[in-house]
Amino acid sequence: MIPDEEEEREKETSNAILALKELLKSPGWAILTEILEAQIKQRTDNIMLKPRGSEADEWEKEYQKGEASAMRFILELPKTELDSRRFEKDTKDA
């Protein structure tokens, strides 16, 4: 990479790290986490506690499994991206 491009990439990485840290500390993130965790619990309870039913009921459970997985993904994405950006920065500094 050209030195100017490297500097720009390092600046973008540092800015992204800062923004992700701020996101994870924000009151809005705490509220979103609370909402998603409640939704995940609701779906998990429905999947695990509801007796086996018709084929349609089983398809609904599969759909809810996908929803719960997507919500977990949303909760983990900023942390994963933060770890990735930190690793990128650390390997550049080494």
Backbone hydrogen bonds in HBPLUS format (Angstrom, degrees):
<---DONOR---> <-ACCEPTOR-->    atom                        ^
c    i                          cat <-CA-CA->   ^        H-A-AA   ^      H-
h    n   atom  resd res      DA  || num        DHA   H-A  angle D-A-AA Bond
n    s   type  num  typ     dist DA aas  dist angle  dist       angle   num
A0005-GLU N   A0002-ILE O   2.86 MM   3  5.21 119.6  2.23 110.6 126.5     1
A0006-GLU N   A0002-ILE O   2.95 MM   4  6.28 152.7  2.02 155.0 163.9     2
A0007-GLU N   A0003-PRO O   2.92 MM   4  6.20 161.3  1.95 153.2 157.5     3
A0008-GLU N   A0004-ASP O   2.96 MM   4  6.15 158.5  2.01 143.8 150.0     4
A0009-ARG N   A0005-GLU O   2.88 MM   4  6.06 156.6  1.93 146.3 152.8     5
A0010-GLU N   A0006-GLU O   2.88 MM   4  6.11 157.8  1.93 151.2 157.2     6
A0011-LYS N   A0007-GLU O   2.90 MM   4  6.12 153.8  1.97 147.3 154.7     7
A0012-GLU N   A0008-GLU O   2.90 MM   4  6.13 159.1  1.94 148.7 154.4     8
A0013-THR N   A0009-ARG O   2.91 MM   4  6.12 155.6  1.97 145.6 152.4     9
A0014-SER N   A0010-GLU O   2.94 MM   4  6.15 162.7  1.97 147.9 152.2    10
A0015-ASN N   A0011-LYS O   2.89 MM   4  6.08 161.1  1.92 151.5 157.0    11
A0016-ALA N   A0012-GLU O   2.86 MM   4  6.02 153.3  1.93 145.9 153.5    12
A0017-ILE N   A0013-THR O   2.94 MM   4  6.17 157.6  1.99 150.7 156.5    13
A0018-LEU N   A0014-SER O   3.04 MM   4  6.27 164.0  2.07 149.0 153.0    14
A0019-ALA N   A0015-ASN O   2.90 MM   4  6.09 163.8  1.92 149.3 154.1    15
A0020-LEU N   A0016-ALA O   2.87 MM   4  6.02 160.2  1.91 151.3 156.5    16
A0021-LYS N   A0017-ILE O   2.97 MM   4  6.16 157.9  2.02 149.6 155.6    17
A0022-GLU N   A0018-LEU O   2.96 MM   4  6.20 161.2  1.99 151.3 156.5    18
A0023-LEU N   A0019-ALA O   2.87 MM   4  6.09 154.2  1.93 145.8 153.4    19
A0024-LEU N   A0020-LEU O   2.99 MM   4  6.20 166.4  2.01 151.2 153.5    20
A0025-LYS N   A0021-LYS O   3.12 MM   4  6.32 136.1  2.32 141.4 152.8    21
A0025-LYS N   A0022-GLU O   3.24 MM   3  5.15 130.9  2.50  93.6 106.5    22
A0026-SER N   A0022-GLU O   3.06 MM   4  6.03 118.1  2.46 141.0 155.6    23
A0026-SER N   A0023-LEU O   3.13 MM   3  5.19 150.8  2.22 103.0 111.9    24
A0030-ALA N   A0026-SER O   3.20 MM   4  6.59 155.6  2.26 147.6 154.3    25
A0031-ILE N   A0027-PRO O   2.98 MM   4  6.28 155.2  2.04 150.5 156.7    26
A0032-LEU N   A0028-GLY O   2.90 MM   4  6.14 165.6  1.92 150.4 154.5    27
A0033-THR N   A0029-TRP O   2.83 MM   4  5.97 158.8  1.87 149.8 155.8    28
A0034-GLU N   A0030-ALA O   3.03 MM   4  6.23 158.6  2.08 143.7 149.1    29
A0035-ILE N   A0031-ILE O   2.96 MM   4  6.25 162.8  1.99 155.0 159.4    30
A0036-LEU N   A0032-LEU O   2.88 MM   4  6.07 172.0  1.88 156.5 158.7    31
A0037-GLU N   A0033-THR O   2.86 MM   4  5.96 161.6  1.90 151.3 156.8    32
A0038-ALA N   A0034-GLU O   3.08 MM   4  6.24 155.0  2.14 144.5 150.8    33
A0039-GLN N   A0035-ILE O   2.97 MM   4  6.27 155.2  2.03 149.2 156.6    34
A0040-ILE N   A0036-LEU O   2.80 MM   4  6.02 157.3  1.85 152.7 158.9    35
A0041-LYS N   A0037-GLU O   2.96 MM   4  6.13 161.5  2.00 145.1 150.0    36
A0042-GLN N   A0038-ALA O   2.96 MM   4  6.16 159.3  2.00 146.3 152.0    37
A0043-ARG N   A0039-GLN O   3.06 MM   4  6.29 162.4  2.09 149.3 153.1    38
A0044-THR N   A0040-ILE O   2.83 MM   4  6.00 164.3  1.86 154.9 160.1    39
A0045-ASP N   A0041-LYS O   2.81 MM   4  5.92 165.6  1.83 154.4 158.1    40
A0046-ASN N   A0042-GLN O   3.07 MM   4  6.24 157.4  2.13 141.5 147.9    41
A0047-ILE N   A0043-ARG O   2.87 MM   4  6.13 155.4  1.93 150.2 157.1    42
A0048-MET N   A0044-THR O   2.83 MM   4  5.96 167.7  1.85 156.2 159.6    43
A0049-LEU N   A0045-ASP O   2.78 MM   4  5.47 160.4  1.82 147.9 153.8    44
A0050-LYS N   A0046-ASN O   3.34 MM   4  5.45 147.0  2.45 123.0 129.2    45
A0058-GLU N   A0054-SER O   3.04 MM   4  6.38 153.3  2.11 149.3 156.4    46
A0059-TRP N   A0055-GLU O   2.93 MM   4  6.26 151.7  2.01 148.7 156.4    47
A0060-GLU N   A0056-ALA O   2.94 MM   4  6.19 150.9  2.03 144.8 152.9    48
A0061-LYS N   A0057-ASP O   3.00 MM   4  6.32 149.9  2.09 143.9 151.7    49
A0062-GLU N   A0058-GLU O   3.02 MM   4  6.33 154.5  2.09 144.7 151.3    50
A0063-TYR N   A0059-TRP O   2.93 MM   4  6.21 152.6  2.01 146.2 153.8    51
A0064-GLN N   A0060-GLU O   2.93 MM   4  6.22 155.0  2.00 147.0 153.7    52
A0065-LYS N   A0061-LYS O   2.86 MM   4  6.16 144.8  1.98 146.8 156.9    53
A0066-GLY N   A0062-GLU O   3.12 MM   4  6.44 154.0  2.19 144.8 150.6    54
A0067-GLU N   A0063-TYR O   2.99 MM   4  6.39 152.5  2.07 146.3 154.4    55
A0068-ALA N   A0064-GLN O   2.90 MM   4  6.10 166.5  1.92 151.2 154.3    56
A0069-SER N   A0065-LYS O   2.93 MM   4  6.14 157.2  1.98 147.2 153.8    57
A0070-ALA N   A0066-GLY O   2.97 MM   4  6.17 156.3  2.03 147.0 153.2    58
A0071-MET N   A0067-GLU O   2.97 MM   4  6.27 154.4  2.04 150.7 157.7    59
A0072-ARG N   A0068-ALA O   2.97 MM   4  6.25 156.5  2.03 148.9 155.2    60
A0073-PHE N   A0069-SER O   2.92 MM   4  6.15 153.3  2.00 145.7 153.6    61
A0074-ILE N   A0070-ALA O   2.99 MM   4  6.29 154.5  2.05 146.9 152.8    62
A0075-LEU N   A0071-MET O   3.08 MM   4  6.39 155.8  2.14 146.5 152.5    63
A0076-GLU N   A0072-ARG O   3.01 MM   4  6.26 145.5  2.13 147.3 156.6    64
A0077-LEU N   A0073-PHE O   2.87 MM   4  5.86 139.6  2.04 152.0 162.2    65
A0080-THR N   A0076-GLU O   2.94 MM   4  6.09 162.9  1.96 162.7 168.4    66
A0081-GLU N   A0077-LEU O   2.86 MM   4  6.01 165.3  1.88 158.8 162.9    67
A0082-LEU N   A0078-PRO O   2.85 MM   4  5.96 154.5  1.91 144.8 152.3    68
A0083-ASP N   A0079-LYS O   2.95 MM   4  6.18 161.9  1.99 148.0 152.4    69
A0084-SER N   A0080-THR O   2.95 MM   4  6.17 155.1  2.01 146.4 153.7    70
A0085-ARG N   A0081-GLU O   2.87 MM   4  6.11 161.2  1.91 151.7 156.2    71
A0086-ARG N   A0082-LEU O   2.90 MM   4  6.10 159.2  1.94 151.5 157.5    72
A0087-PHE N   A0083-ASP O   2.92 MM   4  6.09 159.5  1.96 146.5 152.2    73
A0088-GLU N   A0084-SER O   2.92 MM   4  6.15 159.2  1.96 147.9 153.8    74
A0089-LYS N   A0085-ARG O   2.92 MM   4  6.16 158.1  1.96 147.9 153.5    75
A0090-ASP N   A0086-ARG O   2.78 MM   4  6.01 161.9  1.81 153.7 159.2    76
A0091-THR N   A0087-PHE O   2.89 MM   4  6.07 157.7  1.94 153.2 158.5    77
A0092-LYS N   A0088-GLU O   3.16 MM   4  6.33 142.2  2.31 138.1 147.9    78
A0093-ASP N   A0089-LYS O   2.98 MM   4  6.24 148.7  2.08 146.9 155.7    79
A0094-ALA N   A0090-ASP O   3.03 MM   4  6.16 131.9  2.27 139.8 151.6    80
